[in-house]
């Protein structure tokens, strides 16, 4: 289809999902006025001019600082960026053109009114899961697996190696969109075709956003050996990790316990729980699969304490449990530090922690801790970090861009004592780029970059040539080697 076709259709959504995310604008190219505005906390193009940082003004403003400044103007195409006047709009035309169509498509798709939107997205997720089961593991591995990842040819040909990695990690939503299509998602004879296509595209976008986190974890299982080993150790012990069938047969198989920590959990619903079944199935784990616990501060209250059995194939994820709150509170309760019974104290710890938007979660912890006098967690999400460190297991993270990944890595290494062992683009990021609240010409996708970390002690003394993590202790307990240190379009990130 034509690259200039931005109609609201499933075909356009599939094309957008495969487009590379535009690079973040170079801050060194900003003028002195814009840099000064950033120092004042302005968000270029969001609440101030995208070129000079002059505050946004509207007709009838009573703001004395605005003086006699004319009203700000906005891009007529995307309506997502403002300027102090036509001159600066023209000056920014080239840079803004990189993201304008994407911003317009995102806004137009978000404006589509889909009756029973959650139910339609849930049906699409269930259809995808059901069809992957019918297709079997070999076909599922083709759709979700490495596709030649690591096949880098000549060791001296770095360009070929890089090309192989890039090809393997390209977004893969097109095939999954086809699997998601149900009879309810197809245009009806009495529907306007354009309206029906728009509703289908909006439903498929929501479906992909629900699948992104579990499929990111599946991708990490073949992108990073340490993640695969952690999951295998969870279900079979060292014998299975070493592919020693005799040793594995003598070990009691227990589900791999994975904690999924989210800065915000308002999106979790029945469909998200069903999607988690793909973690064990897509990662090709042996019986009895995976047990997932989702921890987020703003989960719907009705989900707190719920445990859902999912799947139907005992090699997939067996159950998904939900906890509304911060991870340090959950870890303390799971570890028996708040007076829980003996059973909770003996609860198995995670073999892997999967943190989505980690820096955002840590910033929220920092604010909460500042509001709680005498909280021994300290600043910087200290309680959260101590809880993860106490588990002693690998940590997988998902970020929106490389700048966030760099900030996260600094905190993981300096404050948590973890070491980065791998980073890569994810083939299952959220399909449509969204505007960053920090800058109007910056867009990002959730879950676009994955990173794997291990405790520094494991990195310094690996059990073999590959990092081979042990299963973590319960998150509220200490492992033996731990030390004690340690509006509208304008919502803020």
ChimeraX attribute file (.defattr): number of C-alpha atoms within 10 A of each C-alpha:
attribute: neighborCount
match mode: 1-to-1
recipient: residues
	/A:1	7
	/A:2	7
	/A:3	8
	/A:4	8
	/A:5	12
	/A:6	17
	/A:7	15
	/A:8	22
	/A:9	21
	/A:10	22
	/A:11	17
	/A:12	18
	/A:13	26
	/A:14	23
	/A:15	18
	/A:16	20
	/A:17	24
	/A:18	16
	/A:19	14
	/A:20	10
	/A:21	20
	/A:22	14
	/A:23	14
	/A:24	15
	/A:25	14
	/A:26	7
	/A:27	9
	/A:28	8
	/A:29	9
	/A:30	14
	/A:31	12
	/A:32	12
	/A:33	13
	/A:34	22
	/A:35	19
	/A:36	14
	/A:37	18
	/A:38	17
	/A:39	10
	/A:40	10
	/A:41	10
	/A:42	22
	/A:43	23
	/A:44	28
	/A:45	26
	/A:46	26
	/A:47	22
	/A:48	25
	/A:49	28
	/A:50	29
	/A:51	22
	/A:52	21
	/A:53	26
	/A:54	21
	/A:55	22
	/A:56	23
	/A:57	24
	/A:58	13
	/A:59	9
	/A:60	7
	/A:61	15
	/A:62	10
	/A:63	10
	/A:64	7
	/A:65	10
	/A:66	15
	/A:67	10
	/A:68	10
	/A:69	16
	/A:70	14
	/A:71	16
	/A:72	20
	/A:73	19
	/A:74	20
	/A:75	16
	/A:76	11
	/A:77	12
	/A:78	17
	/A:79	14
	/A:80	19
	/A:81	27
	/A:82	26
	/A:83	29
	/A:84	24
	/A:85	16
	/A:86	13
	/A:87	10
	/A:88	16
	/A:89	20
	/A:90	11
	/A:91	12
	/A:92	15
	/A:93	12
	/A:94	10
	/A:95	11
	/A:96	19
	/A:97	11
	/A:98	16
	/A:99	21
	/A:100	22
	/A:101	16
	/A:102	22
	/A:103	24
	/A:104	19
	/A:105	22
	/A:106	20
	/A:107	17
	/A:108	16
	/A:109	21
	/A:110	13
	/A:111	11
	/A:112	16
	/A:113	12
	/A:114	16
	/A:115	9
	/A:116	9
	/A:117	14
	/A:118	17
	/A:119	14
	/A:120	23
	/A:121	25
	/A:122	23
	/A:123	20
	/A:124	28
	/A:125	29
	/A:126	21
	/A:127	18
	/A:128	23
	/A:129	22
	/A:130	15
	/A:131	14
	/A:132	21
	/A:133	18
	/A:134	10
	/A:135	11
	/A:136	11
	/A:137	16
	/A:138	12
	/A:139	13
	/A:140	19
	/A:141	16
	/A:142	12
	/A:143	16
	/A:144	23
	/A:145	24
	/A:146	20
	/A:147	16
	/A:148	12
	/A:149	16
	/A:150	14
	/A:151	13
	/A:152	17
	/A:153	11
	/A:154	10
	/A:155	9
	/A:156	9
	/A:157	10
	/A:158	12
	/A:159	12
	/A:160	15
	/A:161	18
	/A:162	13
	/A:163	11
	/A:164	18
	/A:165	21
	/A:166	15
	/A:167	15
	/A:168	21
	/A:169	19
	/A:170	17
	/A:171	21
	/A:172	19
	/A:173	26
	/A:174	15
	/A:175	12
	/A:176	23
	/A:177	21
	/A:178	15
	/A:179	18
	/A:180	24
	/A:181	19
	/A:182	15
	/A:183	8
	/A:184	11
	/A:185	19
	/A:186	14
	/A:187	17
	/A:188	11
	/A:189	8
	/A:190	7
	/A:191	11
	/A:192	11
	/A:193	14
	/A:194	13
	/A:195	16
	/A:196	20
	/A:197	20
	/A:198	24
	/A:199	25
	/A:200	27
	/A:201	23
	/A:202	26
	/A:203	29
	/A:204	28
	/A:205	24
	/A:206	23
	/A:207	28
	/A:208	24
	/A:209	20
	/A:210	24
	/A:211	25
	/A:212	24
	/A:213	26
	/A:214	23
	/A:215	24
	/A:216	25
	/A:217	27
	/A:218	24
	/A:219	26
	/A:220	29
	/A:221	24
	/A:222	18
	/A:223	26
	/A:224	19
	/A:225	17
	/A:226	25
	/A:227	30
	/A:228	23
	/A:229	24
	/A:230	29
	/A:231	30
	/A:232	28
	/A:233	24
	/A:234	31
	/A:235	26
	/A:236	26
	/A:237	22
	/A:238	21
	/A:239	17
	/A:240	21
	/A:241	19
	/A:242	14
	/A:243	12
	/A:244	11
	/A:245	11
	/A:246	10
	/A:247	14
	/A:248	18
	/A:249	12
	/A:250	11
	/A:251	14
	/A:252	9
	/A:253	18
	/A:254	17
	/A:255	28
	/A:256	28
	/A:257	25
	/A:258	22
	/A:259	23
	/A:260	23
	/A:261	23
	/A:262	24
	/A:263	23
	/A:264	18
	/A:265	19
	/A:266	13
	/A:267	15
	/A:268	17
	/A:269	16
	/A:270	16
	/A:271	21
	/A:272	22
	/A:273	27
	/A:274	23
	/A:275	24
	/A:276	29
	/A:277	28
	/A:278	28
	/A:279	27
	/A:280	29
	/A:281	26
	/A:282	27
	/A:283	27
	/A:284	22
	/A:285	24
	/A:286	19
	/A:287	20
	/A:288	20
	/A:289	30
	/A:290	30
	/A:291	25
	/A:292	28
	/A:293	20
	/A:294	21
	/A:295	27
	/A:296	24
	/A:297	19
	/A:298	18
	/A:299	21
	/A:300	16
	/A:301	12
	/A:302	9
	/A:303	16
	/A:304	17
	/A:305	11
	/A:306	14
	/A:307	15
	/A:308	16
	/A:309	15
	/A:310	20
	/A:311	22
	/A:312	12
	/A:313	15
	/A:314	18
	/A:315	22
	/A:316	27
	/A:317	31
	/A:318	24
	/A:319	21
	/A:320	22
	/A:321	18
	/A:322	24
	/A:323	24
	/A:324	22
	/A:325	18
	/A:326	22
	/A:327	27
	/A:328	22
	/A:329	19
	/A:330	18
	/A:331	25
	/A:332	20
	/A:333	19
	/A:334	23
	/A:335	28
	/A:336	20
	/A:337	15
	/A:338	13
	/A:339	11
	/A:340	13
	/A:341	13
	/A:342	10
	/A:343	10
	/A:344	15
	/A:345	21
	/A:346	14
	/A:347	14
	/A:348	19
	/A:349	27
	/A:350	28
	/A:351	29
	/A:352	30
	/A:353	25
	/A:354	24
	/A:355	22
	/A:356	22
	/A:357	21
	/A:358	23
	/A:359	22
	/A:360	17
	/A:361	22
	/A:362	22
	/A:363	15
	/A:364	17
	/A:365	25
	/A:366	19
	/A:367	13
	/A:368	15
	/A:369	20
	/A:370	16
	/A:371	10
	/A:372	11
	/A:373	9
	/A:374	9
	/A:375	12
	/A:376	10
	/A:377	18
	/A:378	16
	/A:379	16
	/A:380	20
	/A:381	22
	/A:382	21
	/A:383	25
	/A:384	21
	/A:385	21
	/A:386	24
	/A:387	23
	/A:388	26
	/A:389	28
	/A:390	23
	/A:391	27
	/A:392	32
	/A:393	27
	/A:394	30
	/A:395	26
	/A:396	26
	/A:397	26
	/A:398	28
	/A:399	27
	/A:400	22
	/A:401	20
	/A:402	17
	/A:403	11
	/A:404	16
	/A:405	21
	/A:406	12
	/A:407	12
	/A:408	20
	/A:409	21
	/A:410	14
	/A:411	18
	/A:412	21
	/A:413	16
	/A:414	12
	/A:415	17
	/A:416	21
	/A:417	20
	/A:418	25
	/A:419	22
	/A:420	19
	/A:421	15
	/A:422	16
	/A:423	19
	/A:424	19
	/A:425	26
	/A:426	27
	/A:427	28
	/A:428	28
	/A:429	30
	/A:430	26
	/A:431	28
	/A:432	26
	/A:433	25
	/A:434	22
	/A:435	23
	/A:436	21
	/A:437	19
	/A:438	20
	/A:439	21
	/A:440	26
	/A:441	26
	/A:442	22
	/A:443	25
	/A:444	20
	/A:445	19
	/A:446	22
	/A:447	24
	/A:448	24
	/A:449	22
	/A:450	28
	/A:451	24
	/A:452	24
	/A:453	25
	/A:454	27
	/A:455	23
	/A:456	16
	/A:457	14
	/A:458	18
	/A:459	18
	/A:460	10
	/A:461	11
	/A:462	13
	/A:463	12
	/A:464	7
	/A:465	7
	/A:466	11
	/A:467	19
	/A:468	24
	/A:469	24
	/A:470	19
	/A:471	26
	/A:472	25
	/A:473	21
	/A:474	27
	/A:475	30
	/A:476	25
	/A:477	22
	/A:478	20
	/A:479	16
	/A:480	9
	/A:481	9
	/A:482	16
	/A:483	12
	/A:484	9
	/A:485	9
	/A:486	14
	/A:487	5
	/A:488	4
	/A:489	15
	/A:490	16
	/A:491	10
	/A:492	9
	/A:493	7
